[in-house]
Amino acid sequence: QTVNDENLKRSLRELLCEFIEQDEDNSIHYSIVPLERAHIEIVEFQCSREKAEYLKDLIGTLFDDTAPPVIVKGLKMIGDKVILASVESDYLIQLYHDVKTLLLDNNISVDTSPFTPGIPLFLSEQTLNVSQEFLGNNHGT
């Protein structure tokens, strides 16, 4: 799901700038996910191109154009190489379960890791040195 809300993008941009300012070794900017590609990943899966085309229409029926906006609650680190703007949304949690069920019903294996709704802000090949203080600050919007 692509992030289209301009106020949310503005808030995320401010958060990125704040994070870069506290980067002591000046390397974090290489890991920024451009906001033009900001998205919320629902379920990760792999399949053939033909199956993906078939599933695209089925999955599309699960999305609701009138869904409530997501609320950014702060930052969360996944492992030591990914930082998400964590979001709160009952809609996204239900969508995750619906998409996962649809994929499993179509014999597609899915990632069974716990679902963490969020917008990736930093994706790094190297360990990100992030202070708990920065992650713990209230960055919600």
C-alpha positions, -999 to +999 in steps of 0.1 A: +000+000+000+016+033-011+017+063+012-001+091-005-011+115+023+010+147+020+008+155+057+021+121+066+049+124+041+058+158+056+059+143+091+081+114+079+104+139+061+109+158+093+116+126+112+142+116+086+159+150+090+159+147+128+174+113+126+201+123+101+211+152+124+218+128+153+239+105+130+275+109+144+294+090+117+274+107+088+266+074+071+229+068+078+218+089+048+229+060+025+201+039+040+172+063+035+141+049+017+129+077-006+095+089+005+083+086-031+086+048-025+072+049+010+048+020+015+033-004+040+042-040+033+013-063+041+025-098+033+058-110+017+055-139-007+070-154-039+053-170-069+055-171-107+046-140-127+015-158-141+003-166-106+011-130-094-011-116-122-039-139-112-035-130-075-032-092-081-069-089-090-080-111-061-059-092-036-071-059-050-106-068-040-096-069-003-085-032-002-110-006+009-108+028-006-126+043+024-101+028+049-093+050+079-059+068+077-030+052+095-016+069+126+022+070+130+030+061+166+068+063+167+098+044+155+106+007+157+137-012+148+134-046+131+166-065+136+196-041+134+192-030+097+156-017+094+139+012+110+101+016+106+077+044+114+054+022+134+017+027+126-015+018+144-043+005+123-069-022+130-077-021+092-041-031+083-041-059+108-073-073+093-060-067+058-029-087+067-050-117+079-073-115+048-044-114+023-025-141+041-056-163+041-062-157+004-026-166-004-026-197+016-059-207+000-041-204-033-012-226-022+012-197-019+036-199+010+039-167+030+063-152+055+049-163+089+069-137+109+047-116+132+030-087+113+045-053+122+026-025+104+050+002+095+066+024+069+102+015+061+124+046+066+158+031+066+170-001+050+207-009+055+231-036+045+251-027+076+241-025+112+224+008+120+237+024+152+206+039+166+203+052+202+174+038+222+169+074+233+161+084+197+138+054+191+121+060+224+113+097+218+077+103+208+078+108+171+041+101+165+021+123+142 
